[in-house]
Amino acid sequence: MKKITFIGAGSTIFTKNVLGDCMMSPALQEFEFALFDIDSDRLSESEVLLNALKNTLNAGVTIRTYTDRKEALKGAKYVINAIQVGGYKPSTVIDFDIPKKYGLRQTIADTIGIGGLFRALRTIPVMLEIAKDMEEVCPDAWLLNYTNPMATLTGAVSRYTKVKMVGLCHSVQVCTKDLLKDLEIPYENIEERIAGINHMAWLLEIKSNGEDLYPEIKKRAKEKQQTKHHDMVRYELMDKFGFYVTESSEHNAEYHPFFIKEKYPELIDRFNIPLDEYPRRCEEQISNWQKTKEGLMNDQNLSHERSHEYGSRIIEAMETNKPFVFGGNVLNTGGLISNLPQKAVVEVPCIANRNGITPAYMGELPEQLAALNRSNINTQLLTIEAAITKSTEKIYQAAMLDPHTAAELSMDDIISLCDDLIEAHGDMLPEYQSSKQPIRQ
């Protein structure tokens, strides 16, 4: 029996979305869905929900849970990863609360920035352990990664293991539709060209029936900036750098040195930036799950509509050899984007079919866009070095090269902040505990 293994299956709603999509594909019947999570209660909830959905959809899949990760991976053809190492509490709370003591504010903190850096340091060792298991028990499997920080994790596994891997995000497939909807421009016969890095890929071209839509997009966006709205950071970046970025304004507010600035507090209101947004979302999701869990667990008519997630369609394309084009995160091997480093992970159009996943060559980005990407890539590459070498010095360097952190703090304060974060993470980052610089008062 062919097998899809889901690591981090305790993320019940996301697991339902991705594996529910798989249940709806005729090509993926007769598969085993192997579920693994370190939280046995959440794993059981996901099992109950998926079995209810299986019955509703009359799907021909087998659902099994595992308490041993290697057993869950054994013989898998596809592995889906959605782990969160350290969870919301304590790790995400630490990522937000300690930087605040230094006057460093964040919105999401899962990609770069000081929070994204430490999320990567917690997660890379676990990802490498998963990859090591895969090399042993399912060496031909494809790893579809949904965990952030996407570029850093995908880069570490792709460069330091033999696992075949692609990183999958949610922003590329909704970027153009959401932009046009927001500006009340019809979405008709759209041609688009998107490339860059995860959470900072660029809408390089957008046409409708062969006509360039950018002039009208920029005109309407400029008019809309006169009133407060949810996407002000992205519209400002498009105004100043010429192109629309794929990921949301709350994300991009912390990827650049321009928006969250203690010296210019008025920018927070001017660009409608939601500080501490991710902790708010986490609290809301936890509360909502507690309210809806019982109803979902007892729903014998549980329904599902196929989502916009790429996962099931990629697996379906590999099984049927019917090509599927998607935005994927892969190493920039051979210079897919020629003015970004080859060790970087880039987000480019990819084709999935029976031969695997083939990324497209995109050539050069406009230089200003490549420069913005490189400002984030610098921190990503040094974070990987820190995780591989266990070098505290590399952590400091990664943080000092982060655009937002460097714009707000001195080098001494950045080092002190990193030391405080290492200490607060304790057993989550044991390798770095003895090599910190003395904390400066």
ABEGO torsion letter per residue (X at the ends): XBBBBBBGAABAAAAAAAAAAAAABAAABGBBBBBBBABAAAAAAAAAAAAAAAAAAGBABBBBBBABAAAAABGBABBBBABBBGEAOAAAAAAAAAAAAAGBBBAAGAABEAAAAAAAAAAAAAAAAAAAAAAAABAABBBBBABOBAAAAAAAAAAABABBBBBBBAAAAAAAAAAAAAAGBBBBGBBBBBBEBBGBBBBABBBBGGBBAAAAAAAAAAAAAABBBAAAAAAAAAAAAGBBBABBAAAAAAABAAABBAABAAAAAAAGBBBGAAAAAAAAAAAAAAAAAAAAAABAABBBBBBABAAAAAAAAAAAGBBBBBBBBBBABGGABAABBAABBBBBBBBBBAAEBBBBBAEBBBAAAAAAAAAAAAAAAAAAAAAAAGBAAAAAAAAAABAAAAAABBAAAAAAAAAAAAAAAEAABAAAAAABBBBBX
